[in-house]
């Protein structure tokens, strides 16, 4: 995409995609509330509840989709006036912007069916559909770019894939729940009240997440040219790929934590926090070590030596992701307990701090300043505040959490970086073959260190976590 579109057009595409992430806010948190209450109803085998929450959510999401189309049309008109867009790319950018908005509107509506699959804990189906859609998207992307369709072609790919994926999920939901009567008519007042109450708090968290993960390119677009956005976007794209991987794992946490809470198993929740977080910190540690050692070589091989500056951005951005990865279990547990208010306040603090620091630092340090503005608030919330609140909510001693859950991940980083540096000196990663070899060797060392840690953990929550 970078070499076909060029730095300028790729920067515009990254800006549009980043901006489209805010459209999810138009659901006002209903998507998060829907997943929680559907999971609770499934755990209770409450078929009436499933029916009520599903149709009420569909009603709200359909309204959100219409609102998304309306807002998207306005954004498409104003886009060239807000950001630094060359006149030669104005029409293409506006058309692409509207198609992406239509894609997000469609995504909001179909989100109800994926949420029910997640509530059923049918992650096999969710991931098979996800893998298939990703492969199809990749093939179509290469074909359309080589055929010269540009940004508009990329936007249409997203819309087509979304419609096909949503249709498949709809068909599967009808097979798994033949008793379910799909309707856009909302159910009783109690369903609307619960969804709106939980959703309002979830909406606050969504704002914070949007500020953290979607506003960096927005800030860069206000002050820098599109080609500068490409430098940052290449690094943030890799972070997003890592987050997609983590999200595929974290999908299991919410329904499982809600199930434990519904069955009133406090001991299992505590064990799940310690053991589940331990595994997630070790996964984050492996990714962090790999970025520290191999990011420069990767960017050189991937897009060329001229984009090595993106490696510095990646090494900065991966640091808070280590802690954010480990915090996923704790966040899932407190949300499964319907404790949304405090996590929402913490998240909004992180998001607001991110945008303020980025706006200040971009003027002095450019893309590096935006990265620093993102890193500092994430470190504070994910390394200290979120773990402390999760431990308090589950009656786990904080020092025990850091010792049993966080420390193993830090040991993975130390071991991975140390061994990786030695391997890189002996066997420099100057080709894809040597790069992959280095990656495998570092992974083997880290996994070898992980084995004795995991072998001592025999709690039921860890066994359940492995099954998930």
Residue pairs with C-beta under 8 A, 6 or more apart in sequence:
1 10
1 13
1 141
1 145
1 154
2 10
2 230
2 234
2 303
2 307
3 303
4 145
4 146
5 13
5 145
5 150
5 151
7 226
7 227
7 230
8 86
8 89
8 225
8 226
8 227
9 89
9 92
9 150
9 151
9 226
10 226
10 230
10 233
11 225
11 226
11 227
11 228
11 229
11 230
11 233
12 85
12 89
12 93
12 96
12 151
12 226
13 96
13 151
13 154
14 217
14 229
14 230
14 233
14 237
15 83
15 217
15 218
15 221
15 226
15 229
16 79
16 93
16 96
16 97
16 100
16 151
16 155
17 100
18 214
18 215
18 216
18 217
18 218
18 233
19 75
19 97
19 214
19 217
19 218
20 100
20 101
20 103
20 104
21 210
21 213
21 214
22 210
22 214
23 68
23 71
23 72
23 101
23 104
23 105
23 108
24 31
24 104
24 107
24 108
24 206
24 210
25 203
25 206
25 207
25 210
26 64
26 67
26 68
26 71
26 108
27 60
27 61
27 64
27 108
27 111
27 199
28 60
28 64
28 199
28 200
28 203
29 198
29 199
29 200
29 201
29 202
29 203
29 204
29 205
29 206
30 57
30 60
30 61
30 64
30 195
30 196
30 199
31 57
31 61
31 108
31 111
31 115
31 202
32 198
32 199
32 202
32 205
32 206
32 335
33 57
33 194
33 195
33 196
33 197
33 198
33 199
33 202
34 53
34 54
34 57
34 61
34 111
34 112
34 115
34 195
35 115
35 118
35 119
35 254
35 255
36 198
36 254
36 258
36 335
36 336
36 338
37 49
37 53
37 194
37 195
37 198
38 50
38 53
38 54
38 57
38 115
38 116
38 118
38 119
39 118
39 119
39 254
39 255
39 258
39 259
39 336
40 49
40 258
40 262
41 47
41 49
41 50
41 53
41 119
42 50
42 119
42 120
42 121
42 255
43 255
43 258
43 259
43 262
43 263
44 262
47 179
50 116
50 119
50 177
50 180
51 179
51 180
51 181
51 187
52 187
52 188
52 191
53 187
53 191
53 195
54 112
54 116
54 180
54 182
55 181
55 182
55 183
55 184
55 185
55 186
55 187
56 186
56 187
56 191
56 192
56 195
57 112
57 115
57 195
58 109
58 112
58 182
58 183
58 184
59 184
59 185
59 186
60 186
60 195
60 199
61 108
61 109
61 111
61 112
62 109
62 184
64 105
64 108
65 105
65 106
65 108
65 109
66 105
68 101
68 104
68 105
68 108
69 101
69 102
69 105
71 101
72 97
72 98
72 100
72 101
72 102
72 104
72 105
73 98
73 101
75 97
75 101
76 94
76 95
76 97
76 98
76 101
77 94
79 85
79 93
79 94
79 97
80 87
80 90
80 93
80 94
82 221
82 222
83 221
83 222
84 221
84 224
84 225
84 226
85 93
85 226
86 226
92 150
92 151
92 152
93 151
95 151
95 152
95 155
96 151
96 152
96 154
96 155
99 152
99 155
99 156
99 158
99 159
100 155
100 158
102 159
103 155
103 158
103 159
103 162
106 159
106 162
106 163
106 166
107 162
107 166
109 166
110 162
110 165
110 166
110 169
110 170
113 166
113 169
113 170
113 172
113 173
114 126
114 169
116 173
116 177
117 125
117 126
117 169
117 172
117 173
117 176
118 126
118 251
118 254
118 255
119 255
120 176
121 252
121 255
121 256
121 468
122 176
123 248
123 251
123 252
123 468
125 172
126 251
127 248
129 165
129 168
129 169
130 248
133 161
133 164
133 165
136 161
136 164
137 157
137 158
137 161
140 157
140 160
140 161
141 154
141 157
144 153
144 154
144 156
144 157
145 153
145 154
147 153
149 156
173 180
174 180
174 182
186 192
198 338
198 340
201 340
201 341
201 344
202 340
202 344
204 344
204 345
204 347
204 348
205 340
205 343
205 344
205 347
205 348
207 348
207 351
208 344
208 347
208 348
208 349
208 350
208 351
208 352
209 347
209 351
210 351
211 348
211 350
211 351
211 352
211 354
211 355
212 350
212 351
212 354
212 374
212 377
212 378
213 240
213 243
215 351
215 354
215 355
215 358
216 232
216 236
216 358
216 370
216 371
216 374
217 229
217 232
217 233
217 236
219 355
219 358
219 359
219 362
219 370
219 373
220 228
220 229
220 232
220 362
220 367
220 370
221 229
223 362
223 363
224 362
224 366
224 367
228 366
228 367
230 307
231 307
231 309
231 310
231 313
231 367
232 310
232 313
232 367
232 370
232 371
234 299
234 303
234 307
234 310
234 313
235 310
235 311
235 313
235 314
235 317
235 371
236 313
236 317
238 314
239 314
239 317
239 318
239 321
242 287
242 318
242 321
243 321
246 280
246 283
246 325
246 328
249 280
249 283
249 328
250 328
250 332
252 465
252 468
253 276
253 328
253 329
253 332
253 333
254 332
254 335
254 336
256 272
256 332
256 464
256 468
257 269
257 272
257 329
257 332
257 333
257 335
257 336
257 337
258 336
260 268
260 269
260 272
260 336
261 269
261 333
261 336
261 337
266 394
266 395
268 460
268 461
269 333
269 394
269 461
270 394
270 395
270 396
271 459
271 460
271 461
271 462
272 329
272 333
272 461
272 464
272 465
273 329
273 330
273 333
273 390
273 391
273 394
273 396
273 401
273 405
274 396
274 400
274 401
274 404
274 405
274 459
275 405
275 457
275 459
275 461
275 462
275 465
276 329
276 461
276 462
276 465
277 326
277 327
277 328
277 329
277 330
277 387
277 401
277 405
277 406
278 404
278 405
278 408
278 409
278 453
278 454
278 457
279 454
279 462
279 465
280 325
280 326
280 328
280 329
280 409
281 322
281 325
281 326
281 405
281 406
281 408
281 409
281 410
281 412
282 408
282 409
282 412
282 446
282 450
282 453
283 325
284 321
284 322
284 323
284 324
284 325
284 326
284 409
285 322
285 408
285 409
285 410
285 411
285 412
285 413
285 416
285 446
286 412
286 416
286 442
286 443
286 446
286 447
287 318
287 321
287 322
287 325
288 318
288 319
288 321
288 322
288 413
288 416
289 412
289 413
289 415
289 416
289 417
289 420
289 442
289 446
290 416
290 420
290 439
290 442
290 443
291 314
291 315
291 318
292 315
292 318
292 413
292 416
292 417
292 420
293 416
293 417
293 420
293 421
293 424
293 438
293 442
294 420
294 424
294 429
294 435
294 438
294 439
294 442
295 311
295 314
295 315
296 308
296 311
297 424
297 428
297 429
297 430
297 435
297 438
298 311
298 435
299 307
299 308
299 310
299 311
299 314
300 308
301 429
301 431
301 432
301 435
303 310
309 367
312 368
313 367
313 368
313 371
316 368
316 371
316 372
316 375
317 371
317 374
317 375
319 375
319 379
320 374
320 375
320 378
320 379
320 382
320 383
321 378
322 409
322 413
323 378
323 379
323 382
323 383
324 378
324 382
326 382
326 387
326 405
326 406
326 409
327 382
327 386
327 387
327 390
329 390
330 386
330 387
330 389
330 390
330 391
331 343
331 386
331 390
333 390
333 393
333 394
334 340
334 342
334 343
334 389
334 390
334 393
335 343
337 393
339 393
342 389
343 386
343 389
346 381
346 385
346 386
346 389
347 381
349 377
349 381
350 377
350 378
350 380
350 381
351 377
353 376
353 377
353 380
354 373
354 374
354 377
354 378
355 373
356 373
357 372
357 373
357 374
357 376
357 377
358 369
358 370
358 373
358 374
359 373
360 369
360 373
361 369
361 370
361 372
361 373
362 369
362 370
362 373
363 369
365 372
387 398
387 401
387 402
387 406
388 398
390 396
390 401
391 397
391 398
391 400
391 401
392 398
408 450
408 453
411 449
412 446
412 449
412 450
415 445
415 446
415 449
416 442
416 445
416 446
419 441
419 442
419 445
420 438
420 442
423 438
423 441
423 442
424 438
427 434
427 437
427 438
428 434
429 435
429 437
429 438
454 462
